[in-house]
Amino acid sequence: MADDSKPVYLRLREVISASILDGAFRDGDMLPSVRAFAVQQGANPLTVAKAYQSFQDDGLVTVKRGVGMFVAEGATRRLRTMERTHFLRNVWPPVAAQMQRVGLTVSDLTNTQDA
């Protein structure tokens, strides 16, 4: 995740996304409080609140007033779809171009015995 050119709230969003996609938080699970997550990540609570708000704006988390924030039902599936789309549109094309330049194939990547 160490892309220092990105705003902190986007980097925090990536941490939360990875936690959801990796199964640390499942649909319906409560997320850490803004303060707890800020302490855990060494971030400003207002920045964490902005990251959480972006998830709420996307419908990926829900708020239960006085209780906390929860991963919305279907959020994992929707987040996985969003991440796949981002990967295929933005990450994969330069990787594929670099592979072509250096003569790598997908089978070269899956055959790690030669590495």
N, CA, C and O atoms as a Tinker XYZ file with bonds, in Angstrom:
   460  protein
     1  N      0.809000   -1.196000    0.000000    73     2
     2  CA     0.000000    0.000000    0.000000    64     1     3
     3  C      0.853000    1.260000    0.000000    63     2     4     5
     4  O      0.283000    2.321000   -0.255000    81     3
     5  N      2.093000    1.257000    0.246000    73     3     6
     6  CA     2.945000    2.410000    0.509000    64     5     7
     7  C      3.069000    3.375000   -0.669000    63     6     8     9
     8  O      4.168000    3.577000   -1.184000    81     7
     9  N      1.974000    3.965000   -1.094000    73     7    10
    10  CA     1.997000    4.981000   -2.143000    64     9    11
    11  C      1.806000    6.328000   -1.463000    63    10    12    13
    12  O      0.681000    6.778000   -1.244000    81    11
    13  N      2.943000    6.971000   -1.128000    73    11    14
    14  CA     2.899000    8.223000   -0.383000    64    13    15
    15  C      2.323000    9.377000   -1.178000    63    14    16    17
    16  O      2.053000   10.437000   -0.612000    81    15
    17  N      2.126000    9.199000   -2.490000    73    15    18
    18  CA     1.551000   10.270000   -3.296000    64    17    19
    19  C      0.037000   10.368000   -3.103000    63    18    20    21
    20  O     -0.572000   11.378000   -3.454000    81    19
    21  N     -0.562000    9.329000   -2.551000    73    19    22
    22  CA    -2.016000    9.333000   -2.324000    64    21    23
    23  C     -2.338000   10.043000   -1.015000    63    22    24    25
    24  O     -1.560000    9.979000   -0.063000    81    23
    25  N     -3.490000   10.722000   -0.967000    73    23    26
    26  CA    -3.924000   11.303000    0.310000    64    25    27
    27  C     -4.072000   10.211000    1.370000    63    26    28    29
    28  O     -4.389000    9.062000    1.063000    81    27
    29  N     -3.835000   10.600000    2.618000    73    27    30
    30  CA    -3.871000    9.641000    3.725000    64    29    31
    31  C     -5.221000    8.940000    3.810000    63    30    32    33
    32  O     -5.268000    7.735000    4.058000    81    31
    33  N     -6.319000    9.665000    3.610000    73    31    34
    34  CA    -7.626000    9.030000    3.749000    64    33    35
    35  C     -7.812000    7.922000    2.708000    63    34    36    37
    36  O     -8.481000    6.925000    2.977000    81    35
    37  N     -7.217000    8.097000    1.509000    73    35    38
    38  CA    -7.304000    7.030000    0.493000    64    37    39
    39  C     -6.450000    5.828000    0.878000    63    38    40    41
    40  O     -6.828000    4.685000    0.618000    81    39
    41  N     -5.298000    6.086000    1.499000    73    39    42
    42  CA    -4.470000    4.971000    1.969000    64    41    43
    43  C     -5.180000    4.220000    3.090000    63    42    44    45
    44  O     -5.113000    2.992000    3.159000    81    43
    45  N     -5.855000    4.952000    3.961000    73    43    46
    46  CA    -6.635000    4.300000    5.028000    64    45    47
    47  C     -7.790000    3.503000    4.430000    63    46    48    49
    48  O     -8.107000    2.407000    4.892000    81    47
    49  N     -8.404000    4.058000    3.411000    73    47    50
    50  CA    -9.488000    3.350000    2.722000    64    49    51
    51  C     -8.976000    2.029000    2.157000    63    50    52    53
    52  O     -9.679000    1.020000    2.214000    81    51
    53  N     -7.767000    2.022000    1.615000    73    51    54
    54  CA    -7.176000    0.788000    1.089000    64    53    55
    55  C     -6.966000   -0.246000    2.191000    63    54    56    57
    56  O     -7.164000   -1.441000    1.972000    81    55
    57  N     -6.566000    0.211000    3.366000    73    55    58
    58  CA    -6.383000   -0.701000    4.501000    64    57    59
    59  C     -7.726000   -1.333000    4.875000    63    58    60    61
    60  O     -7.810000   -2.540000    5.101000    81    59
    61  N     -8.758000   -0.519000    4.938000    73    59    62
    62  CA   -10.090000   -1.021000    5.280000    64    61    63
    63  C    -10.579000   -1.974000    4.187000    63    62    64    65
    64  O    -11.099000   -3.048000    4.490000    81    63
    65  N    -10.417000   -1.587000    2.925000    73    63    66
    66  CA   -10.831000   -2.453000    1.809000    64    65    67
    67  C    -10.141000   -3.805000    1.878000    63    66    68    69
    68  O    -10.780000   -4.847000    1.736000    81    67
    69  N     -8.831000   -3.779000    2.099000    73    67    70
    70  CA    -8.081000   -5.035000    2.182000    64    69    71
    71  C     -8.590000   -5.891000    3.340000    63    70    72    73
    72  O     -8.684000   -7.111000    3.212000    81    71
    73  N     -8.915000   -5.268000    4.454000    73    71    74
    74  CA    -9.430000   -6.012000    5.612000    64    73    75
    75  C    -10.763000   -6.673000    5.292000    63    74    76    77
    76  O    -11.027000   -7.794000    5.727000    81    75
    77  N    -11.598000   -5.979000    4.535000    73    75    78
    78  CA   -12.893000   -6.549000    4.148000    64    77    79
    79  C    -12.687000   -7.678000    3.143000    63    78    80    81
    80  O    -13.264000   -8.756000    3.287000    81    79
    81  N    -11.863000   -7.429000    2.128000    73    79    82
    82  CA   -11.639000   -8.440000    1.091000    64    81    83
    83  C    -10.904000   -9.665000    1.630000    63    82    84    85
    84  O    -11.112000  -10.779000    1.149000    81    83
    85  N    -10.046000   -9.458000    2.629000    73    83    86
    86  CA    -9.305000  -10.579000    3.229000    64    85    87
    87  C    -10.126000  -11.336000    4.270000    63    86    88    89
    88  O     -9.685000  -12.366000    4.780000    81    87
    89  N    -11.318000  -10.831000    4.588000    73    87    90
    90  CA   -12.201000  -11.527000    5.520000    64    89    91
    91  C    -12.029000  -11.136000    6.971000    63    90    92    93
    92  O    -12.662000  -11.728000    7.845000    81    91
    93  N    -11.186000  -10.151000    7.251000    73    91    94
    94  CA   -11.054000   -9.701000    8.640000    64    93    95
    95  C    -12.359000   -9.075000    9.125000    63    94    96    97
    96  O    -12.716000   -9.182000   10.298000    81    95
    97  N    -13.068000   -8.420000    8.199000    73    95    98
    98  CA   -14.399000   -7.876000    8.469000    64    97    99
    99  C    -15.331000   -8.426000    7.410000    63    98   100   101
   100  O    -15.074000   -8.275000    6.215000    81    99
   101  N    -16.400000   -9.056000    7.830000    73    99   102
   102  CA   -17.381000   -9.636000    6.911000    64   101   103
   103  C    -18.635000   -8.757000    6.891000    63   102   104   105
   104  O    -18.819000   -7.895000    7.750000    81   103
   105  N    -19.483000   -8.989000    5.903000    73   103   106
   106  CA   -20.743000   -8.262000    5.837000    64   105   107
   107  C    -21.454000   -8.384000    7.187000    63   106   108   109
   108  O    -21.615000   -9.481000    7.722000    81   107
   109  N    -21.872000   -7.249000    7.721000    73   107   110
   110  CA   -22.568000   -7.231000    9.005000    64   109   111
   111  C    -21.660000   -7.018000   10.199000    63   110   112   113
   112  O    -22.147000   -6.724000   11.291000    81   111
   113  N    -20.340000   -7.157000   10.023000    73   111   114
   114  CA   -19.411000   -6.968000   11.143000    64   113   115
   115  C    -19.255000   -5.490000   11.477000    63   114   116   117
   116  O    -19.348000   -4.622000   10.609000    81   115
   117  N    -19.018000   -5.232000   12.745000    73   115   118
   118  CA   -18.763000   -3.871000   13.202000    64   117   119
   119  C    -17.305000   -3.516000   12.920000    63   118   120   121
   120  O    -16.400000   -4.308000   13.183000    81   119
   121  N    -17.089000   -2.311000   12.380000    73   119   122
   122  CA   -15.741000   -1.803000   12.148000    64   121   123
   123  C    -15.225000   -1.155000   13.433000    63   122   124   125
   124  O    -16.015000   -0.758000   14.290000    81   123
   125  N    -13.897000   -1.047000   13.566000    73   123   126
   126  CA   -13.370000   -0.339000   14.742000    64   125   127
   127  C    -13.883000    1.098000   14.769000    63   126   128   129
   128  O    -14.188000    1.674000   13.725000    81   127
   129  N    -13.976000    1.659000   15.943000    73   127   130
   130  CA   -14.391000    3.057000   16.048000    64   129   131
   131  C    -13.360000    3.933000   15.348000    63   130   132   133
   132  O    -12.226000    3.515000   15.117000    81   131
   133  N    -13.766000    5.143000   15.018000    73   131   134
   134  CA   -12.854000    6.091000   14.373000    64   133   135
   135  C    -11.618000    6.276000   15.239000    63   134   136   137
   136  O    -10.498000    6.243000   14.730000    81   135
   137  N    -11.801000    6.468000   16.522000    73   135   138
   138  CA   -10.662000    6.685000   17.429000    64   137   139
   139  C     -9.763000    5.467000   17.504000    63   138   140   141
   140  O     -8.539000    5.591000   17.442000    81   139
   141  N    -10.359000    4.286000   17.638000    73   139   142
   142  CA    -9.552000    3.066000   17.745000    64   141   143
   143  C     -8.750000    2.828000   16.470000    63   142   144   145
   144  O     -7.574000    2.468000   16.532000    81   143
   145  N     -9.379000    3.027000   15.318000    73   143   146
   146  CA    -8.686000    2.821000   14.048000    64   145   147
   147  C     -7.596000    3.876000   13.857000    63   146   148   149
   148  O     -6.527000    3.574000   13.327000    81   147
   149  N     -7.862000    5.116000   14.288000    73   147   150
   150  CA    -6.862000    6.180000   14.188000    64   149   151
   151  C     -5.624000    5.824000   15.006000    63   150   152   153
   152  O     -4.497000    5.987000   14.539000    81   151
   153  N     -5.837000    5.341000   16.217000    73   151   154
   154  CA    -4.704000    4.941000   17.067000    64   153   155
   155  C     -3.950000    3.780000   16.419000    63   154   156   157
   156  O     -2.721000    3.792000   16.352000    81   155
   157  N     -4.682000    2.791000   15.948000    73   155   158
   158  CA    -4.080000    1.614000   15.318000    64   157   159
   159  C     -3.224000    1.994000   14.116000    63   158   160   161
   160  O     -2.156000    1.416000   13.912000    81   159
   161  N     -3.680000    2.959000   13.317000    73   159   162
   162  CA    -2.993000    3.340000   12.089000    64   161   163
   163  C     -2.064000    4.552000   12.266000    63   162   164   165
   164  O     -1.357000    4.933000   11.333000    81   163
   165  N     -2.068000    5.148000   13.449000    73   163   166
   166  CA    -1.259000    6.341000   13.677000    64   165   167
   167  C     -1.730000    7.516000   12.834000    63   166   168   169
   168  O     -0.924000    8.288000   12.315000    81   167
   169  N     -3.045000    7.639000   12.707000    73   167   170
   170  CA    -3.628000    8.672000   11.844000    64   169   171
   171  C     -4.487000    9.619000   12.674000    63   170   172   173
   172  O     -4.852000    9.321000   13.811000    81   171
   173  N     -4.794000   10.751000   12.085000    73   171   174
   174  CA    -5.682000   11.724000   12.698000    64   173   175
   175  C     -7.119000   11.184000   12.633000    63   174   176   177
   176  O     -7.543000   10.701000   11.583000    81   175
   177  N     -7.868000   11.260000   13.733000    73   175   178
   178  CA    -9.259000   10.781000   13.713000    64   177   179
   179  C    -10.128000   11.434000   12.642000    63   178   180   181
   180  O    -11.020000   10.781000   12.101000    81   179
   181  N     -9.890000   12.705000   12.322000    73   179   182
   182  CA   -10.681000   13.358000   11.274000    64   181   183
   183  C    -10.400000   12.736000    9.905000    63   182   184   185
   184  O    -11.291000   12.655000    9.059000    81   183
   185  N     -9.167000   12.300000    9.695000    73   183   186
   186  CA    -8.807000   11.652000    8.439000    64   185   187
   187  C     -9.462000   10.279000    8.354000    63   186   188   189
   188  O     -9.943000    9.886000    7.291000    81   187
   189  N     -9.483000    9.548000    9.460000    73   187   190
   190  CA   -10.168000    8.251000    9.505000    64   189   191
   191  C    -11.656000    8.451000    9.257000    63   190   192   193
   192  O    -12.274000    7.680000    8.523000    81   191
   193  N    -12.232000    9.480000    9.866000    73   191   194
   194  CA   -13.655000    9.763000    9.664000    64   193   195
   195  C    -13.947000   10.023000    8.188000    63   194   196   197
   196  O    -14.993000    9.613000    7.684000    81   195
   197  N    -13.033000   10.700000    7.492000    73   195   198
   198  CA   -13.209000   10.967000    6.061000    64   197   199
   199  C    -13.168000    9.659000    5.267000    63   198   200   201
   200  O    -13.953000    9.472000    4.338000    81   199
   201  N    -12.261000    8.759000    5.629000    73   199   202
   202  CA   -12.181000    7.457000    4.949000    64   201   203
   203  C    -13.470000    6.666000    5.187000    63   202   204   205
   204  O    -14.036000    6.100000    4.251000    81   203
   205  N    -13.926000    6.628000    6.430000    73   203   206
   206  CA   -15.165000    5.923000    6.749000    64   205   207
   207  C    -16.347000    6.543000    6.009000    63   206   208   209
   208  O    -17.220000    5.835000    5.507000    81   207
   209  N    -16.365000    7.888000    5.947000    73   207   210
   210  CA   -17.464000    8.567000    5.264000    64   209   211
   211  C    -17.515000    8.181000    3.790000    63   210   212   213
   212  O    -18.595000    8.037000    3.218000    81   211
   213  N    -16.342000    8.012000    3.175000    73   211   214
   214  CA   -16.314000    7.624000    1.765000    64   213   215
   215  C    -16.913000    6.239000    1.571000    63   214   216   217
   216  O    -17.564000    5.980000    0.559000    81   215
   217  N    -16.698000    5.347000    2.532000    73   215   218
   218  CA   -17.327000    4.021000    2.463000    64   217   219
   219  C    -18.835000    4.134000    2.648000    63   218   220   221
   220  O    -19.606000    3.438000    1.988000    81   219
   221  N    -19.243000    5.010000    3.544000    73   219   222
   222  CA   -20.674000    5.218000    3.769000    64   221   223
   223  C    -21.310000    5.812000    2.509000    63   222   224   225
   224  O    -22.400000    5.400000    2.114000    81   223
   225  N    -20.638000    6.772000    1.880000    73   223   226
   226  CA   -21.148000    7.384000    0.652000    64   225   227
   227  C    -21.308000    6.347000   -0.457000    63   226   228   229
   228  O    -22.217000    6.450000   -1.281000    81   227
   229  N    -20.424000    5.350000   -0.478000    73   227   230
   230  CA   -20.476000    4.286000   -1.488000    64   229   231
   231  C    -21.445000    3.167000   -1.111000    63   230   232   233
   232  O    -21.621000    2.215000   -1.871000    81   231
   233  N    -22.074000    3.282000    0.062000    73   231   234
   234  CA   -23.014000    2.259000    0.501000    64   233   235
   235  C    -22.345000    0.976000    0.970000    63   234   236   237
   236  O    -22.983000   -0.075000    1.022000    81   235
   237  N    -21.056000    1.054000    1.314000    73   235   238
   238  CA   -20.321000   -0.136000    1.740000    64   237   239
   239  C    -20.347000   -0.321000    3.257000    63   238   240   241
   240  O    -20.079000   -1.414000    3.755000    81   239
   241  N    -20.667000    0.735000    3.985000    73   239   242
   242  CA   -20.844000    0.633000    5.428000    64   241   243
   243  C    -22.142000    1.332000    5.811000    63   242   244   245
   244  O    -22.612000    2.237000    5.122000    81   243
   245  N    -22.699000    0.891000    6.916000    73   243   246
   246  CA   -23.895000    1.515000    7.457000    64   245   247
   247  C    -23.591000    1.978000    8.877000    63   246   248   249
   248  O    -22.733000    1.418000    9.559000    81   247
   249  N    -24.300000    2.998000    9.302000    73   247   250
   250  CA   -24.101000    3.543000   10.634000    64   249   251
   251  C    -25.329000    3.249000   11.474000    63   250   252   253
   252  O    -26.461000    3.497000   11.057000    81   251
   253  N    -25.090000    2.722000   12.654000    73   251   254
   254  CA   -26.153000    2.575000   13.645000    64   253   255
   255  C    -25.828000    3.581000   14.737000    63   254   256   257
   256  O    -24.913000    3.379000   15.535000    81   255
   257  N    -26.590000    4.665000   14.759000    73   255   258
   258  CA   -26.316000    5.753000   15.701000    64   257   259
   259  C    -26.180000    5.220000   17.121000    63   258   260   261
   260  O    -27.006000    4.447000   17.606000    81   259
   261  N    -25.109000    5.661000   17.765000    73   259   262
   262  CA   -24.864000    5.262000   19.146000    64   261   263
   263  C    -24.269000    3.879000   19.285000    63   262   264   265
   264  O    -23.927000    3.462000   20.392000    81   263
   265  N    -24.139000    3.156000   18.178000    73   263   266
   266  CA   -23.583000    1.798000   18.235000    64   265   267
   267  C    -22.262000    1.735000   17.491000    63   266   268   269
   268  O    -21.245000    1.333000   18.057000    81   267
   269  N    -22.271000    2.135000   16.208000    73   267   270
   270  CA   -21.043000    2.120000   15.431000    64   269   271
   271  C    -21.297000    1.937000   13.951000    63   270   272   273
   272  O    -22.428000    2.024000   13.473000    81   271
   273  N    -20.208000    1.679000   13.238000    73   271   274
   274  CA   -20.267000    1.455000   11.785000    64   273   275
   275  C    -20.135000   -0.031000   11.511000    63   274   276   277
   276  O    -19.374000   -0.743000   12.167000    81   275
   277  N    -20.905000   -0.485000   10.514000    73   275   278
   278  CA   -20.929000   -1.897000   10.164000    64   277   279
   279  C    -20.733000   -2.068000    8.666000    63   278   280   281
   280  O    -21.160000   -1.230000    7.872000    81   279
   281  N    -20.082000   -3.164000    8.289000    73   279   282
   282  CA   -19.939000   -3.485000    6.873000    64   281   283
   283  C    -21.337000   -3.814000    6.362000    63   282   284   285
   284  O    -22.024000   -4.665000    6.928000    81   283
   285  N    -21.753000   -3.150000    5.308000    73   283   286
   286  CA   -23.097000   -3.335000    4.758000    64   285   287
   287  C    -23.246000   -4.724000    4.141000    63   286   288   289
   288  O    -22.265000   -5.319000    3.696000    81   287
   289  N    -24.460000   -5.228000    4.118000    73   287   290
   290  CA   -24.730000   -6.500000    3.458000    64   289   291
   291  C    -24.422000   -6.360000    1.972000    63   290   292   293
   292  O    -24.853000   -5.396000    1.339000    81   291
   293  N    -23.696000   -7.291000    1.423000    73   291   294
   294  CA   -23.318000   -7.267000    0.012000    64   293   295
   295  C    -22.093000   -6.414000   -0.282000    63   294   296   297
   296  O    -21.656000   -6.331000   -1.430000    81   295
   297  N    -21.533000   -5.775000    0.753000    73   295   298
   298  CA   -20.390000   -4.882000    0.546000    64   297   299
   299  C    -19.159000   -5.638000    0.050000    63   298   300   301
   300  O    -18.434000   -5.135000   -0.808000    81   299
   301  N    -18.915000   -6.825000    0.572000    73   299   302
   302  CA   -17.730000   -7.577000    0.158000    64   301   303
   303  C    -17.793000   -7.888000   -1.332000    63   302   304   305
   304  O    -16.807000   -7.716000   -2.049000    81   303
   305  N    -18.935000   -8.338000   -1.790000    73   303   306
   306  CA   -19.113000   -8.656000   -3.213000    64   305   307
   307  C    -18.947000   -7.405000   -4.063000    63   306   308   309
   308  O    -18.253000   -7.430000   -5.079000    81   307
   309  N    -19.584000   -6.306000   -3.650000    73   307   310
   310  CA   -19.494000   -5.060000   -4.417000    64   309   311
   311  C    -18.075000   -4.494000   -4.415000    63   310   312   313
   312  O    -17.595000   -3.994000   -5.432000    81   311
   313  N    -17.418000   -4.578000   -3.273000    73   311   314
   314  CA   -16.048000   -4.088000   -3.170000    64   313   315
   315  C    -15.110000   -4.922000   -4.046000    63   314   316   317
   316  O    -14.227000   -4.380000   -4.710000    81   315
   317  N    -15.306000   -6.238000   -4.042000    73   315   318
   318  CA   -14.485000   -7.118000   -4.896000    64   317   319
   319  C    -14.688000   -6.753000   -6.374000    63   318   320   321
   320  O    -13.722000   -6.702000   -7.136000    81   319
   321  N    -15.915000   -6.503000   -6.771000    73   319   322
   322  CA   -16.202000   -6.103000   -8.154000    64   321   323
   323  C    -15.524000   -4.777000   -8.481000    63   322   324   325
   324  O    -14.929000   -4.632000   -9.548000    81   323
   325  N    -15.610000   -3.817000   -7.576000    73   323   326
   326  CA   -14.965000   -2.520000   -7.790000    64   325   327
   327  C    -13.452000   -2.680000   -7.910000    63   326   328   329
   328  O    -12.830000   -2.070000   -8.780000    81   327
   329  N    -12.867000   -3.487000   -7.051000    73   327   330
   330  CA   -11.414000   -3.687000   -7.068000    64   329   331
   331  C    -10.969000   -4.417000   -8.333000    63   330   332   333
   332  O     -9.930000   -4.090000   -8.905000    81   331
   333  N    -11.749000   -5.400000   -8.770000    73   331   334
   334  CA   -11.419000   -6.117000  -10.012000    64   333   335
   335  C    -11.449000   -5.164000  -11.206000    63   334   336   337
   336  O    -10.555000   -5.186000  -12.052000    81   335
   337  N    -12.487000   -4.326000  -11.265000    73   335   338
   338  CA   -12.605000   -3.356000  -12.348000    64   337   339
   339  C    -11.416000   -2.398000  -12.343000    63   338   340   341
   340  O    -10.826000   -2.125000  -13.388000    81   339
   341  N    -11.071000   -1.894000  -11.171000    73   339   342
   342  CA    -9.917000   -0.997000  -11.049000    64   341   343
   343  C     -8.634000   -1.699000  -11.512000    63   342   344   345
   344  O     -7.834000   -1.117000  -12.244000    81   343
   345  N     -8.447000   -2.936000  -11.085000    73   343   346
   346  CA    -7.245000   -3.687000  -11.470000    64   345   347
   347  C     -7.169000   -3.855000  -12.983000    63   346   348   349
   348  O     -6.131000   -3.594000  -13.590000    81   347
   349  N     -8.267000   -4.290000  -13.585000    73   347   350
   350  CA    -8.255000   -4.555000  -15.025000    64   349   351
   351  C     -8.105000   -3.283000  -15.864000    63   350   352   353
   352  O     -7.519000   -3.320000  -16.946000    81   351
   353  N     -8.630000   -2.167000  -15.371000    73   351   354
   354  CA    -8.549000   -0.915000  -16.133000    64   353   355
   355  C     -7.249000   -0.146000  -15.895000    63   354   356   357
   356  O     -6.714000    0.473000  -16.814000    81   355
   357  N     -6.743000   -0.185000  -14.659000    73   355   358
   358  CA    -5.643000    0.702000  -14.287000    64   357   359
   359  C     -4.328000    0.009000  -13.956000    63   358   360   361
   360  O     -3.258000    0.530000  -14.270000    81   359
   361  N     -4.397000   -1.145000  -13.332000    73   359   362
   362  CA    -3.170000   -1.819000  -12.890000    64   361   363
   363  C     -2.641000   -2.776000  -13.954000    63   362   364   365
   364  O     -1.449000   -2.766000  -14.262000    81   363
   365  N     -3.516000   -3.597000  -14.512000    73   363   366
   366  CA    -3.079000   -4.635000  -15.435000    64   365   367
   367  C     -2.470000   -4.123000  -16.742000    63   366   368   369
   368  O     -1.456000   -4.677000  -17.169000    81   367
   369  N     -3.018000   -3.108000  -17.401000    73   367   370
   370  CA    -2.447000   -2.699000  -18.690000    64   369   371
   371  C     -0.942000   -2.382000  -18.653000    63   370   372   373
   372  O     -0.217000   -2.857000  -19.527000    81   371
   373  N     -0.441000   -1.599000  -17.681000    73   371   374
   374  CA     1.006000   -1.378000  -17.669000    64   373   375
   375  C      1.797000   -2.637000  -17.304000    63   374   376   377
   376  O      2.920000   -2.816000  -17.776000    81   375
   377  N      1.224000   -3.510000  -16.471000    73   375   378
   378  CA     1.897000   -4.770000  -16.141000    64   377   379
   379  C      1.987000   -5.637000  -17.387000    63   378   380   381
   380  O      3.041000   -6.207000  -17.668000    81   379
   381  N      0.903000   -5.745000  -18.132000    73   379   382
   382  CA     0.891000   -6.546000  -19.357000    64   381   383
   383  C      1.892000   -5.993000  -20.368000    63   382   384   385
   384  O      2.589000   -6.753000  -21.040000    81   383
   385  N      1.959000   -4.663000  -20.474000    73   383   386
   386  CA     2.911000   -4.046000  -21.400000    64   385   387
   387  C      4.349000   -4.348000  -20.985000    63   386   388   389
   388  O      5.191000   -4.646000  -21.832000    81   387
   389  N      4.629000   -4.272000  -19.696000    73   387   390
   390  CA     5.980000   -4.577000  -19.195000    64   389   391
   391  C      6.311000   -6.048000  -19.417000    63   390   392   393
   392  O      7.439000   -6.381000  -19.779000    81   391
   393  N      5.350000   -6.920000  -19.205000    73   391   394
   394  CA     5.568000   -8.353000  -19.456000    64   393   395
   395  C      5.930000   -8.579000  -20.923000    63   394   396   397
   396  O      6.838000   -9.348000  -21.237000    81   395
   397  N      5.217000   -7.908000  -21.806000    73   395   398
   398  CA     5.486000   -8.066000  -23.226000    64   397   399
   399  C      6.893000   -7.564000  -23.563000    63   398   400   401
   400  O      7.607000   -8.186000  -24.349000    81   399
   401  N      7.285000   -6.435000  -22.963000    73   399   402
   402  CA     8.614000   -5.878000  -23.225000    64   401   403
   403  C      9.731000   -6.828000  -22.808000    63   402   404   405
   404  O     10.748000   -6.935000  -23.494000    81   403
   405  N      9.541000   -7.521000  -21.677000    73   403   406
   406  CA    10.613000   -8.391000  -21.169000    64   405   407
   407  C     10.413000   -9.853000  -21.552000    63   406   408   409
   408  O     11.197000  -10.716000  -21.157000    81   407
   409  N      9.366000  -10.128000  -22.318000    73   407   410
   410  CA     9.159000  -11.481000  -22.814000    64   409   411
   411  C      8.620000  -12.471000  -21.794000    63   410   412   413
   412  O      8.932000  -13.660000  -21.861000    81   411
   413  N      7.816000  -11.997000  -20.854000    73   411   414
   414  CA     7.180000  -12.871000  -19.860000    64   413   415
   415  C      5.782000  -13.249000  -20.307000    63   414   416   417
   416  O      5.077000  -12.449000  -20.921000    81   415
   417  N      5.386000  -14.472000  -19.995000    73   415   418
   418  CA     4.021000  -14.914000  -20.240000    64   417   419
   419  C      3.360000  -15.204000  -18.901000    63   418   420   421
   420  O      4.035000  -15.274000  -17.874000    81   419
   421  N      2.050000  -15.371000  -18.910000    73   419   422
   422  CA     1.332000  -15.705000  -17.683000    64   421   423
   423  C      1.842000  -17.036000  -17.130000    63   422   424   425
   424  O      1.963000  -17.194000  -15.915000    81   423
   425  N      2.141000  -17.992000  -18.008000    73   423   426
   426  CA     2.656000  -19.283000  -17.524000    64   425   427
   427  C      4.022000  -19.110000  -16.866000    63   426   428   429
   428  O      4.349000  -19.853000  -15.941000    81   427
   429  N      4.842000  -18.134000  -17.324000    73   427   430
   430  CA     6.114000  -17.857000  -16.645000    64   429   431
   431  C      5.862000  -17.426000  -15.203000    63   430   432   433
   432  O      6.622000  -17.781000  -14.302000    81   431
   433  N      4.805000  -16.668000  -14.990000    73   431   434
   434  CA     4.489000  -16.191000  -13.646000    64   433   435
   435  C      4.003000  -17.306000  -12.728000    63   434   436   437
   436  O      4.254000  -17.279000  -11.524000    81   435
   437  N      3.315000  -18.273000  -13.294000    73   435   438
   438  CA     2.782000  -19.354000  -12.466000    64   437   439
   439  C      3.798000  -20.461000  -12.245000    63   438   440   441
   440  O      3.631000  -21.278000  -11.340000    81   439
   441  N      4.851000  -20.502000  -13.059000    73   439   442
   442  CA     5.906000  -21.498000  -12.899000    64   441   443
   443  C      7.060000  -20.844000  -12.144000    63   442   444   445
   444  O      7.949000  -20.249000  -12.753000    81   443
   445  N      7.042000  -20.956000  -10.820000    73   443   446
   446  CA     8.026000  -20.271000   -9.981000    64   445   447
   447  C      9.317000  -21.071000   -9.799000    63   446   448   449
   448  O     10.226000  -20.593000   -9.119000    81   447
   449  N      9.433000  -22.258000  -10.375000    73   447   450
   450  CA    10.646000  -23.062000  -10.207000    64   449   451
   451  C     11.860000  -22.396000  -10.854000    63   450   452   453
   452  O     12.988000  -22.600000  -10.405000    81   451
   453  N     11.639000  -21.603000  -11.903000    73   451   454
   454  CA    12.750000  -20.960000  -12.602000    64   453   455
   455  C     13.162000  -19.631000  -11.954000    63   454   456   457
   456  O     14.178000  -19.046000  -12.328000    81   455
   457  N     12.386000  -19.167000  -11.000000    73   455   458
   458  CA    12.643000  -17.846000  -10.431000    64   457   459
   459  C     13.877000  -17.824000   -9.562000    63   458   460
   460  O     14.225000  -16.780000   -9.010000    81   459
